[in-house]
């Protein structure tokens, strides 16, 4: 995850979604903003359009690249 190459793993599929429900026959571990959680049988997620503001520098800061 940290390297940004998760999508290259053979068992990973990437899709753009607005809503998803993941159901299992047992507990399921998940992360929200890096915080781990545990659910029993079901996790429901929604993406809120424009809910996240991202700011970037016009040019890279010294020493970061």
MOMOCOR-V809759 format. One record per residue. RES is the residue in three letters. D_FIRST is the distance of its C-alpha to the first C-alpha in Angstrom with 1 decimal. Layout:
BEGIN
res:RES d_first:D_FIRST
res:RES d_first:D_FIRST
END
This chain:
BEGIN
res:UNK d_first:0.0
res:UNK d_first:3.8
res:UNK d_first:5.5
res:UNK d_first:5.3
res:UNK d_first:6.6
res:UNK d_first:5.7
res:UNK d_first:9.1
res:UNK d_first:10.8
res:UNK d_first:10.8
res:UNK d_first:14.4
res:UNK d_first:14.1
res:UNK d_first:11.8
res:UNK d_first:13.9
res:UNK d_first:13.2
res:UNK d_first:16.1
res:UNK d_first:17.3
res:UNK d_first:19.0
res:UNK d_first:21.0
res:UNK d_first:21.4
res:UNK d_first:20.1
res:UNK d_first:21.4
res:UNK d_first:19.7
res:UNK d_first:22.5
res:UNK d_first:22.7
res:UNK d_first:25.6
res:UNK d_first:24.3
res:UNK d_first:21.8
res:UNK d_first:18.3
res:UNK d_first:15.5
res:UNK d_first:13.3
res:UNK d_first:11.6
res:UNK d_first:13.2
res:UNK d_first:12.2
res:UNK d_first:10.4
res:UNK d_first:13.6
res:UNK d_first:13.9
res:UNK d_first:16.8
res:UNK d_first:19.0
res:UNK d_first:21.1
res:UNK d_first:23.9
res:UNK d_first:24.0
res:UNK d_first:22.6
res:UNK d_first:19.9
res:UNK d_first:20.9
res:UNK d_first:18.9
res:UNK d_first:20.4
res:UNK d_first:19.3
res:UNK d_first:21.8
res:UNK d_first:22.7
res:UNK d_first:23.1
res:UNK d_first:22.0
res:UNK d_first:19.6
res:UNK d_first:21.1
res:UNK d_first:19.3
res:UNK d_first:21.4
res:UNK d_first:21.0
res:UNK d_first:23.5
res:UNK d_first:25.9
res:UNK d_first:25.5
res:UNK d_first:23.0
res:UNK d_first:24.0
res:UNK d_first:25.6
res:UNK d_first:23.5
res:UNK d_first:20.0
res:UNK d_first:19.9
END
